[in-house]
């Protein structure tokens, strides 16, 4: 007998229920895998919004989940957006001219100024694309935050991510080795 896959709402509620555990990370990892495989992201964002509106998850948690979901959903578009591709080609040319191999990269703070300038344009374009996604799902505040006040946006997202995905050991200390990955 095949066990039915949980609905997006089941998964969102599961993440909240298992916050701070490997189970929450595993559920988020499954969602990211589906999104990276090209699955429509709107059922997930709708589930997060519904859970938030029903007060089944906190606003900070919803903010973080919407950030992670749109981040995963935008990944395939990076490979097709003409502006991002052109900027990437410019950064690659600088990198290769500087003697780095194709599979090597700069630390952003150690890159040449021209590469850093183009990288800022790349990041800005990506943020604009995500803002468009946020507006499309009815989250104009997140759209404004990511483009107009990225520091506050990142702080709020980090707070929600810590609530959901930071694993604490039995003494209540953060498990720093684990980070906030979803694999």
C-alpha positions as CSV (number, residue, x, y, z in Angstrom):
1,X,0.0,0.0,0.0
2,X,1.3,3.4,-0.9
3,X,1.3,6.0,1.8
4,X,-0.2,9.3,0.5
5,X,2.1,12.3,0.4
6,X,1.2,15.0,3.0
7,X,-0.5,18.1,1.7
8,X,1.5,21.3,1.6
9,X,-0.5,22.5,4.7
10,X,0.3,19.2,6.5
11,X,4.0,19.9,5.8
12,X,3.9,23.5,6.9
13,X,2.1,22.5,10.2
14,X,4.7,19.6,10.6
15,X,7.6,22.1,10.3
16,X,6.0,24.2,13.0
17,X,5.2,21.2,15.2
18,X,8.8,19.9,14.9
19,X,10.5,23.3,15.0
20,X,14.1,23.0,16.2
21,X,14.5,19.4,15.2
22,X,15.9,17.3,12.4
23,X,12.3,16.4,11.4
24,X,11.6,20.1,10.6
25,X,14.7,20.3,8.5
26,X,13.8,17.1,6.7
27,X,10.3,18.3,5.8
28,X,11.8,21.6,4.5
29,X,14.4,19.6,2.5
30,X,11.6,17.6,0.9
31,X,9.7,20.8,0.0
32,X,12.9,22.4,-1.5
33,X,13.6,19.2,-3.5
34,X,10.1,19.4,-5.0
35,X,10.5,23.1,-5.8
36,X,14.0,22.6,-7.3
37,X,12.4,19.9,-9.5
38,X,10.1,22.5,-10.9
39,X,7.0,21.9,-8.8
40,X,4.6,24.9,-8.6
41,X,5.4,26.9,-5.5
42,X,2.0,28.5,-5.0
43,X,0.4,25.6,-3.1
44,X,3.3,25.9,-0.6
45,X,3.0,29.7,-0.2
46,X,-0.8,29.4,0.1
47,X,-0.4,26.8,2.8
48,X,2.0,29.0,4.7
49,X,-0.4,32.0,4.4
50,X,-3.3,29.9,5.5
51,X,-1.4,28.6,8.5
52,X,-0.4,32.1,9.4
53,X,-3.9,33.5,9.0
54,X,-5.3,30.7,11.3
55,X,-2.5,31.5,13.8
56,X,-1.2,27.9,13.5
57,X,2.3,29.4,12.9
58,X,3.8,32.6,14.0
59,X,4.2,35.6,11.7
60,X,8.1,35.3,11.9
61,X,7.8,31.6,11.0
62,X,5.6,32.4,8.0
63,X,8.0,35.1,6.8
64,X,10.9,32.7,7.0
65,X,9.0,29.9,5.2
66,X,7.9,32.2,2.4
67,X,11.5,33.3,2.0
68,X,12.8,29.7,1.8
69,X,10.0,28.7,-0.6
70,X,10.5,31.6,-3.0
71,X,14.3,31.2,-2.8
72,X,13.9,27.6,-3.9
73,X,11.3,28.5,-6.5
74,X,13.5,31.2,-8.1
75,X,16.5,28.8,-8.5
76,X,15.5,27.4,-11.9
77,X,14.8,30.9,-13.2
78,X,18.4,31.9,-12.6
79,X,19.4,29.7,-15.5
80,X,17.0,31.3,-17.9
81,X,16.9,35.0,-17.0
82,X,18.7,36.9,-19.7
83,X,19.9,39.7,-17.4
84,X,21.3,37.3,-14.8
85,X,23.0,35.2,-17.4
86,X,24.6,38.3,-19.0
87,X,25.8,39.5,-15.6
88,X,27.1,36.0,-14.7
89,X,29.1,35.9,-18.0
90,X,30.7,39.3,-17.1
91,X,31.7,38.1,-13.6
92,X,33.0,34.8,-15.1
93,X,35.1,36.8,-17.6
94,X,36.7,38.9,-14.9
95,X,37.3,35.8,-12.8
96,X,39.0,33.9,-15.7
97,X,41.1,37.0,-16.6
98,X,42.2,37.1,-13.0
99,X,43.5,33.5,-13.3
100,X,40.7,31.7,-11.5
101,X,39.5,28.4,-12.9
102,X,35.9,27.9,-14.1
103,X,35.0,26.0,-10.9
104,X,36.7,28.6,-8.6
105,X,35.1,31.7,-7.2
106,X,36.1,34.7,-5.2
107,X,35.1,35.4,-1.6
108,X,32.8,38.4,-2.3
109,X,34.8,40.7,-0.1
110,X,38.1,39.7,-1.8
111,X,36.9,40.1,-5.4
112,X,38.0,42.9,-7.6
113,X,35.9,46.1,-7.4
114,X,34.5,45.6,-10.9
115,X,33.4,42.0,-10.1
116,X,31.8,43.3,-6.8
117,X,29.9,46.0,-8.7
118,X,28.5,43.4,-11.2
119,X,27.7,41.0,-8.4
120,X,25.6,43.8,-6.7
121,X,23.7,44.2,-9.9
122,X,23.2,40.4,-10.1
123,X,21.9,40.3,-6.5
124,X,19.6,43.3,-7.1
125,X,18.1,41.7,-10.2
126,X,17.5,38.5,-8.2
127,X,15.9,40.5,-5.4
128,X,13.6,42.2,-7.9
129,X,12.6,38.8,-9.3
130,X,11.8,37.6,-5.8
131,X,9.9,40.8,-5.1
132,X,7.8,40.1,-8.2
133,X,7.0,36.6,-6.8
134,X,6.0,38.1,-3.4
135,X,3.7,40.6,-5.1
136,X,2.2,37.7,-7.1
137,X,1.3,35.7,-4.0
138,X,-0.1,38.7,-2.2
139,X,2.9,39.6,0.0
140,X,3.6,43.2,-0.9
141,X,5.3,43.9,2.5
142,X,7.9,41.2,1.7
143,X,8.3,42.6,-1.8
144,X,9.0,46.0,-0.4
145,X,11.3,44.6,2.3
146,X,13.5,42.6,0.0
147,X,14.1,45.6,-2.3
148,X,13.9,48.6,-0.1
149,X,15.2,47.4,3.2
150,X,17.2,44.2,2.6
151,X,18.9,44.4,6.0
152,X,15.6,44.3,7.9
153,X,14.3,41.7,5.6
154,X,17.3,39.5,6.1
155,X,17.1,40.0,9.9
156,X,13.5,39.0,10.0
157,X,14.0,36.0,7.8
158,X,17.0,34.9,9.9
159,X,14.9,35.2,13.1
160,X,12.1,33.0,11.7
161,X,14.6,30.5,10.3
162,X,16.3,30.2,13.7
163,X,12.9,29.6,15.3
164,X,12.1,26.8,12.9
165,X,15.4,25.2,12.0
166,X,18.1,25.9,14.6
167,X,18.6,22.8,16.6
168,X,19.5,23.1,20.2
169,X,21.3,20.5,22.2
170,X,19.9,19.1,25.5
171,X,21.6,22.0,27.4
172,X,19.8,24.6,25.3
173,X,22.9,25.6,23.3
174,X,22.7,26.1,19.6
175,X,24.1,23.3,17.5
176,X,26.5,25.4,15.5
177,X,27.9,22.6,13.4
178,X,24.5,22.0,11.9
179,X,23.8,25.4,10.4
180,X,20.4,25.9,8.8
181,X,20.7,23.6,5.9
182,X,17.8,21.4,4.8
183,X,19.5,18.3,3.6
